[in-house]
Amino acid sequence: MKIIDLIEHISECDETGLIKIKPFIKIDYERIKKTVIYSMESVNSNRHGDITFDDDVWRNRIRSINFSTLSAALKYEVKSAFLLANFTGVFEGGKGIKFSSVCHQAYPLINFFQLLQNYGINSITDFNSLPSLVKRNYFIKFIKDKLSLKNSLSSFKSRFFEDKLSYGLFTENSLTILYEVLDKFDISFERQNRPISYPIVPSDLLKNVIAECENKISNAKKIIDGWEVANENYVNGIKNVTDTGIEYKSASRLINKRRSLSLLAEPLRYGFKVLDNLKLQVLFYILAYTGMRKEEALSCIIGCSNKHDGKYYVEAILTKTDETQITMKWIAKKDTHDAITVLERYVKAMHTRAIAILDNPNIKITDSFRHQLRHGLNENLLFGVIDNLTSIKFSDAYLGSRSYTQMKTPDGKEPKFSLHKFEYRLSAKDIEQLESLGCNYKSVRGQNVGKKYVEGEIFNITPHMLRHNFAWFIIANRLGELDDIKHQFKHLASSMTMVYASRGFESLDEMINLFEIFEDLMVNNLAKNISMEAAEGILAGEAGKRLNDGAKNLIFNVIASDRSDTGRPIKQLHFKNLDTYKTFLAKNLKNIRGLPHGYCTAGPDCKLKNVGLPSGCVYCPNYLVTTQQRVHWQAMKNFAEEKLGFYDRLPQDKKSEYSLMAESWRDTINAASVILTDKSTLQVNGDIA
């Protein structure tokens, strides 16, 4: 039976096309139980192969779900719901959702079925036929005991408990009772005041992680040549292993107690200390500098990075909201390409160990060990080798995570290949940045949902945060809010835009939504800071003076929009207080353009568009300078004065060569003097919003 026939056998549609699961008693289970629903590729022979409807564990490369605790009818019902959600959606001819998403939605249903089974209820049909009061009691036990939901801070979300999404598992009466129970305990289906779902890694903390990665990768480059030679000698030793009559099930058992190999392994020791877990730093580079999803980065194979037309590209499998897979290229930077290259050399060298074992007729190995070596070599994954000084073992390139138990007991064992290995504590500046972007939350789901970080706590970096950092960097770069981290992402803004527009997101709507969230946050923060400095009368530049006057008098002069530079006022706006003035600024700064030395409020109407010669901006009616940017003007003034000093000491016959540059330096000094001396404070009555 094919999967399409299985779906037809276990489900039926009503007159609207809505799919419902057929009762277990109407199903010929013997006919459907051996139907293959998934085919799993894995280095582990026990996980490799076909998965049938009858199997207790269903899995893909990164997630699994276990049905073994349920009895026949309940197991059939939850499996059928899972299968339909994954393959067809809720309407006939519809589209399913990703395997991992269905797993997340199915766990509450399995928990509820386990509860029913404990009380002798062996099918959802039996549950639906119970008296309303009895069903209410079971729902209360489920909410309170199984899910531990207690109050309005809790939320309950599972498609299988919603009308028209449960595939007919629950009757209308049963769902009405569930909603009444949730309402009684003030528990919502959708989280109220849900934390922002676009958290970022604070820029200073990100700098520290990047520096750690740079150091690890730099050290790997230095020793890789010598380590490759040592590994080649070691592999030659494996090739010369003679028959011992033992069938080995792992490389470590083969290598142990062989003195000849132990001697050859010694030169590997120093290099291995540097190369051990190098893949974690390389993965971070790929995530940080390309905008890939975790699954996309982990799909990279040997040879994934290349250079074409002066640009570097990394090829991976694009993953979307369904199971569709498309191989595509992401623009990267040279540092990422170099990091991948050194990891590839290490992985290729480790492959030679596997090849030596497979090719040596004197070495007897088990079928499962042979499968692991052959499958690992065939997959050729960049992140598919498990680090070991002398052995060789492959994995399915799975990024580990820290469990809730391990979070409570930090000394507990946790995966080595995990972003949790980057343990950095948050500074007050980091907290301030997270708060300003509305994402100071430890988690948007689970045990720590909504809980804020405090200074000194270790920040939990997740792969998806680095995608969010991309969007934030693009907006922050446009607003001139990137300073010390900018050099880490030099020349990458256009690449990042392309990644988000055509690679990283399912649709332009998703991309635009993400950008708009960060832009709204940052423009509002910027408007608040500008209005506060305007209230203190310390903004510089012609537009700055205009805002200073506006904050003082609560009057804003609207200038002509005829693209002239006259600054001719054509209208006056009056404000009740500073709050309304700040709100006005936030709404009307959408076109603000950030420059290192100030802000341009003209947007696309700016006639200068010349960041290289900022002296031309000083008298523009659309230009303002905040306290933060005065530092840049002071630096420009110091630089110009130093260069002009060198110029003045030149012989007269040489000065003519640099006369134009000298004039530019004088312009910069004069402009900086205007900005730096324009500090007249205006007294403003009332509180600053």
SULQUIPE-V114941 format. One record per residue. N is the residue number from 1. PHI is phi as a letter, one per 40 degrees, with the letter a starting at -180 (NA if undefined). PSI is psi in degrees with one decimal (* if undefined). NEAR is the number of other ideal C-beta (glycine too) atoms within 10 Angstrom. Layout:
n: {N N}
phi: {PHI PHI}
psi: {PSI PSI}
near: {NEAR NEAR}
This chain:
n: {1 2 3 4 5 6 7 8 9 10 11 12 13 14 15 16 17 18 19 20 21 22 23 24 25 26 27 28 29 30 31 32 33 34 35 36 37 38 39 40 41 42 43 44 45 46 47 48 49 50 51 52 53 54 55 56 57 58 59 60 61 62 63 64 65 66 67 68 69 70 71 72 73 74 75 76 77 78 79 80 81 82 83 84 85 86 87 88 89 90 91 92 93 94 95 96 97 98 99 100 101 102 103 104 105 106 107 108 109 110 111 112 113 114 115 116 117 118 119 120 121 122 123 124 125 126 127 128 129 130 131 132 133 134 135 136 137 138 139 140 141 142 143 144 145 146 147 148 149 150 151 152 153 154 155 156 157 158 159 160 161 162 163 164 165 166 167 168 169 170 171 172 173 174 175 176 177 178 179 180 181 182 183 184 185 186 187 188 189 190 191 192 193 194 195 196 197 198 199 200 201 202 203 204 205 206 207 208 209 210 211 212 213 214 215 216 217 218 219 220 221 222 223 224 225 226 227 228 229 230 231 232 233 234 235 236 237 238 239 240 241 242 243 244 245 246 247 248 249 250 251 252 253 254 255 256 257 258 259 260 261 262 263 264 265 266 267 268 269 270 271 272 273 274 275 276 277 278 279 280 281 282 283 284 285 286 287 288 289 290 291 292 293 294 295 296 297 298 299 300 301 302 303 304 305 306 307 308 309 310 311 312 313 314 315 316 317 318 319 320 321 322 323 324 325 326 327 328 329 330 331 332 333 334 335 336 337 338 339 340 341 342 343 344 345 346 347 348 349 350 351 352 353 354 355 356 357 358 359 360 361 362 363 364 365 366 367 368 369 370 371 372 373 374 375 376 377 378 379 380 381 382 383 384 385 386 387 388 389 390 391 392 393 394 395 396 397 398 399 400 401 402 403 404 405 406 407 408 409 410 411 412 413 414 415 416 417 418 419 420 421 422 423 424 425 426 427 428 429 430 431 432 433 434 435 436 437 438 439 440 441 442 443 444 445 446 447 448 449 450 451 452 453 454 455 456 457 458 459 460 461 462 463 464 465 466 467 468 469 470 471 472 473 474 475 476 477 478 479 480 481 482 483 484 485 486 487 488 489 490 491 492 493 494 495 496 497 498 499 500 501 502 503 504 505 506 507 508 509 510 511 512 513 514 515 516 517 518 519 520 521 522 523 524 525 526 527 528 529 530 531 532 533 534 535 536 537 538 539 540 541 542 543 544 545 546 547 548 549 550 551 552 553 554 555 556 557 558 559 560 561 562 563 564 565 566 567 568 569 570 571 572 573 574 575 576 577 578 579 580 581 582 583 584 585 586 587 588 589 590 591 592 593 594 595 596 597 598 599 600 601 602 603 604 605 606 607 608 609 610 611 612 613 614 615 616 617 618 619 620 621 622 623 624 625 626 627 628 629 630 631 632 633 634 635 636 637 638 639 640 641 642 643 644 645 646 647 648 649 650 651 652 653 654 655 656 657 658 659 660 661 662 663 664 665 666 667 668 669 670 671 672 673 674 675 676 677 678 679 680 681 682 683 684 685 686 687 688 689}
phi: {NA c c c c c c c c c b a b c c c g c c b c c d d c c b c c c c b c c c c b a b b b a c c c c b c h c b b c c c c b b a b c b b a a b b c c b c d c c c c c c c c c c c c c c b b g b b d g c b c b c d c c c d c c c d c c c c c c c c c c c b g c b a c c c c c c c c d c c c d c c c c c c c c c c c f c b a c c c b b a a d c b b d g b c f g c b c d c c c c c c c c c c c c c f b b c b c c f d d d c b c b c d c c c c d c c c c c c d c c c c c c c c b c c c c c c c c c c c c c c c c c c c c b g b c c b a c c c c c d g b c c c c c c c d c c c c c c d c c d g d c c c c c c d c c c b b g c c d c c c c c d b d g c b a b a f g b b b b c a c c b b c b c c b b c a b b c b b d d c d c c c c c c d c c c c c c c c c c c c c c c c c c b c b c c c c c c c c c c c c c c f c c b c b c c a c b c a a b b c f b c c b c c c c c c c b d c c c a c c c a c c c c b b c c c c c c c c c c c c c g b c b c a b a g c b c g c c c b d g c c c c c b d c d c c c d d c c c c c c c c c g c b b c c d c c b d f b d c c c c c d c c b b c b c a c c c c c c c c c c c c c d c c c c c c c c c c c c c c c g b c b g c c c c c c d c c c c c f b b c c c c b c g c b c g c c b a b b b b c a c c c c c c c c c c b b c c c b c b d b i b b c c g c c c c c f b c c b c c c c d c c c b b b b c d d c c d c c c c c c c c c c c c c c c c c c c c d c c c c c b c c c c c c c c c c c c c c c c c c c c b c c b c b c g c c c}
psi: {135.3 164.4 -36.8 -34.5 -36.3 -46.3 -40.7 -32.8 -33.1 -6.5 164.5 160.2 145.9 -173.0 -18.8 -4.8 1.2 131.6 137.1 148.1 133.5 145.4 149.9 -34.7 -17.6 3.7 136.8 87.6 -36.0 -30.6 -31.4 -17.2 -26.0 9.2 128.8 124.8 -26.1 152.8 121.4 129.2 124.4 150.3 -21.8 113.9 -26.3 -23.0 -10.6 136.3 -166.2 146.5 125.8 167.5 -29.8 -16.7 143.6 -21.7 124.1 141.6 160.2 -160.5 -29.1 -16.4 156.8 160.0 139.1 124.7 6.3 -21.0 -4.6 152.2 175.9 -56.5 -44.9 -38.9 -43.3 -42.7 -45.1 -36.4 -42.3 -42.5 -42.2 -47.5 -44.4 -42.0 -36.2 -32.9 -32.1 -12.7 -154.5 -13.6 151.9 130.1 10.5 -170.9 131.8 178.1 167.6 151.3 -47.8 -34.8 -39.1 -38.5 -48.6 -38.9 -26.4 -22.9 -46.3 -36.4 -42.7 -41.6 -41.2 -41.9 -35.7 -40.1 -46.6 -42.7 -37.4 -25.4 18.3 15.5 114.9 8.8 155.9 -25.0 -43.1 -39.1 -44.8 -23.3 -3.3 157.8 151.5 -40.7 -38.8 -43.7 -38.8 -43.4 -39.1 -39.4 -38.4 -44.9 -40.6 -48.2 -45.4 -44.3 -46.3 -44.2 -12.7 38.4 133.3 -35.2 -166.1 -15.1 -10.5 153.4 155.6 124.9 114.3 124.9 -28.6 -4.0 14.9 145.7 135.4 -2.0 -0.5 4.6 33.0 9.2 -44.2 140.3 164.7 -38.6 -42.5 -43.4 -35.7 -41.7 -41.9 -44.9 -36.1 -39.1 -44.2 -40.5 -36.9 -39.2 11.3 40.6 129.6 158.4 -35.8 133.6 130.6 140.8 44.7 135.1 152.7 135.5 18.3 60.8 154.4 168.6 125.1 141.9 -39.7 -41.0 -39.9 -39.6 -41.7 -41.5 -43.7 -41.0 -39.7 -43.7 -43.6 -41.9 -45.4 -46.3 -39.5 -43.3 -36.4 -40.1 -34.9 -32.6 -5.8 -36.2 -50.4 -38.3 -38.7 -39.9 -45.7 -39.5 -37.4 -41.9 -39.4 -41.7 -37.5 -33.9 -38.7 -39.7 -25.9 4.3 134.9 165.6 130.0 -3.7 3.3 139.1 117.1 142.3 2.7 158.9 -33.6 -37.7 -34.1 -39.3 -32.7 140.5 16.9 103.8 -38.6 -39.8 -33.6 -40.1 -39.3 -23.2 -24.0 -44.1 -16.7 -18.7 -49.2 -47.3 -34.9 -33.0 -33.4 -39.9 -18.9 123.1 22.4 -30.0 -26.8 -44.2 -38.2 -40.4 -41.8 -41.5 -47.3 -45.3 -42.1 -35.3 -2.0 -24.4 13.0 154.7 162.5 -48.4 -34.1 -45.2 -39.8 -14.1 -6.3 139.3 171.5 130.1 11.5 -21.8 133.8 169.0 136.8 130.2 38.4 0.8 152.8 140.6 147.9 126.3 136.2 176.9 117.6 126.5 133.1 -162.4 -14.5 -164.2 8.0 138.1 127.8 129.2 125.4 169.7 139.2 139.3 137.0 -171.7 166.8 -39.9 -40.6 -44.0 -45.4 -38.6 -43.5 -40.3 -43.8 -36.2 -38.9 -42.0 -41.9 -46.2 -42.3 -40.2 -38.7 -33.9 -35.3 -26.2 -44.6 -42.4 -39.8 -39.5 -44.8 -34.4 -13.1 110.1 -15.2 -9.6 118.0 129.3 157.3 162.4 -38.9 -37.7 -41.1 -41.5 -44.6 -45.4 -46.6 -43.4 -42.3 -42.5 -39.8 -39.5 -36.6 34.8 139.6 -35.2 25.3 4.2 132.4 127.4 133.9 141.8 -47.3 -16.9 -177.7 127.1 140.7 157.7 175.2 22.6 59.9 128.1 122.4 161.6 161.0 127.0 167.3 -37.6 -42.6 -31.5 -34.3 -28.5 87.1 -22.7 -5.8 152.8 136.7 164.4 145.7 -37.5 78.7 141.8 -14.7 -11.8 -20.2 91.0 105.5 138.1 146.1 135.6 171.3 -35.8 -39.5 -45.8 -42.7 -40.4 -43.9 -41.6 -41.3 -27.7 5.1 26.5 35.0 74.4 140.1 -28.4 153.3 3.9 166.3 -159.5 -34.3 18.8 130.7 -8.9 135.3 148.4 151.9 160.5 134.6 -14.0 151.7 130.9 134.4 104.2 130.5 154.3 -38.2 -25.3 -36.7 -28.1 -40.4 -35.9 -35.4 -52.0 -42.8 -41.1 -40.0 -47.0 -44.3 -35.5 -40.6 -31.0 4.7 26.7 3.3 123.3 -89.8 -18.2 -6.9 -35.2 -22.4 -22.8 29.6 143.0 17.7 -8.3 -47.0 -36.6 -42.4 -39.3 -43.6 -39.5 -47.5 -33.4 -35.7 0.5 -59.3 -15.7 152.6 -31.6 162.1 -30.8 -42.3 -43.7 -49.3 -40.3 -43.8 -45.0 -43.1 -34.3 -49.5 -38.7 -43.3 -45.1 -47.9 -37.3 -39.2 -43.3 -42.3 -43.5 -39.0 -46.1 -42.1 -42.1 -35.2 -42.3 -31.6 -39.5 -30.7 -6.6 31.0 6.9 144.2 173.8 161.1 -44.3 -35.2 -43.7 -39.4 -40.4 -36.5 -48.7 -38.8 -41.7 -34.6 -48.1 -5.6 36.9 134.6 124.5 119.1 123.8 165.4 145.4 32.1 22.1 20.1 167.9 20.2 -25.8 26.6 117.8 136.6 -8.6 148.9 134.6 132.4 142.8 147.6 -41.4 -178.6 -28.1 -47.2 -31.8 -43.8 -41.1 -41.4 -44.0 -43.5 -38.8 -25.1 13.6 17.2 -28.1 10.3 140.0 124.3 134.1 156.5 -27.9 -2.2 -166.7 137.2 121.7 3.7 -18.4 -136.4 -13.3 -4.3 129.4 -20.4 -57.4 41.8 87.9 -26.5 -27.2 73.8 -13.3 -25.9 -14.5 -21.3 -42.6 10.0 134.5 -8.0 10.9 135.0 155.9 128.8 172.7 -40.8 -36.0 -9.9 -29.8 -39.8 -40.7 -38.1 -39.7 -41.5 -40.0 -44.6 -43.7 -46.8 -39.8 -38.2 -46.0 -38.6 -32.2 -43.3 -41.8 -45.0 -23.7 -4.3 151.6 153.3 -35.6 -19.0 -23.6 -31.4 -30.5 -28.7 16.2 -39.7 -40.6 -39.3 -39.6 -38.8 -40.9 -39.3 -40.6 -42.8 -43.2 -44.1 -44.2 -43.2 -38.0 -38.5 -46.8 -46.0 -25.2 -6.2 75.2 22.1 119.7 133.3 128.2 128.3 129.0 148.3 168.8 149.1 129.2 *}
near: {14 9 14 10 12 21 18 13 18 25 19 14 13 10 5 8 11 16 23 16 22 16 14 19 8 9 17 8 13 8 12 18 15 12 19 15 19 18 10 16 13 19 24 14 15 8 15 16 13 12 17 15 22 16 17 12 11 24 17 20 17 15 15 15 20 11 19 8 13 20 14 11 21 25 19 25 25 22 22 25 25 23 24 21 23 23 19 18 15 18 13 16 9 13 10 18 17 19 21 15 16 23 19 16 19 22 13 18 22 21 15 27 26 15 18 21 17 9 12 7 20 17 20 27 15 13 22 16 12 15 8 12 8 13 21 17 15 20 22 15 16 22 21 13 11 14 18 9 17 12 8 12 14 17 16 19 14 18 20 21 23 16 10 13 16 21 24 19 23 22 16 9 11 22 18 14 21 22 15 12 20 19 10 12 15 13 18 15 12 8 17 9 7 14 19 17 13 21 24 23 27 26 21 15 21 25 16 14 20 20 11 16 21 15 11 19 23 13 16 22 14 11 17 20 10 13 21 16 13 20 24 12 14 23 21 12 19 25 14 12 17 7 10 12 5 11 12 17 15 16 23 14 14 24 24 13 8 16 7 11 17 13 12 20 20 12 16 19 12 13 23 19 11 18 26 16 13 21 24 23 21 27 26 25 25 29 27 25 28 30 28 29 21 20 19 23 27 27 23 28 18 17 12 23 23 14 11 8 5 5 14 22 18 25 15 24 17 19 19 13 13 15 14 10 13 9 11 15 18 27 20 27 21 11 17 23 19 17 28 25 14 20 27 18 18 24 20 15 21 22 20 18 22 21 15 20 22 15 10 17 7 10 20 15 21 13 10 14 21 15 17 25 21 14 18 23 16 11 18 15 21 25 22 25 23 15 17 15 16 23 17 26 20 23 17 21 24 16 19 14 14 16 12 9 9 16 16 9 10 11 6 11 7 17 16 14 18 17 24 18 17 20 12 18 13 21 14 10 13 22 19 14 19 22 13 17 21 17 23 21 18 18 14 16 14 9 11 15 16 14 12 13 21 10 12 10 13 13 21 19 22 16 21 14 21 25 23 22 25 25 25 25 24 23 21 22 16 17 20 23 18 21 13 9 16 17 9 19 21 8 7 21 16 10 20 21 16 14 23 21 12 12 18 22 20 12 10 11 9 13 18 14 13 22 18 12 20 24 19 14 18 20 20 18 17 21 21 16 14 24 25 18 22 28 25 16 19 19 29 26 27 19 24 24 18 21 23 24 17 21 28 15 14 18 13 21 16 11 19 14 9 9 9 11 15 9 15 11 13 10 9 11 14 10 17 8 12 20 14 14 24 22 15 16 23 18 11 15 18 12 14 22 18 19 18 16 24 29 24 23 25 21 12 7 12 17 12 15 10 12 14 6 12 23 21 15 26 22 13 20 21 24 25 26 27 20 14 13 21 19 12 19 23 13 13 20 19 12 14 22 14 11 17 18 10 11 16 9 9 13 6 6 7 10 13 9 9 16 10 9 13 17 10 17 23 15 16 21 19 13 22 25 13 16 26 14 9 18 12 10 9 16 8 17 9 11 9 15 14}
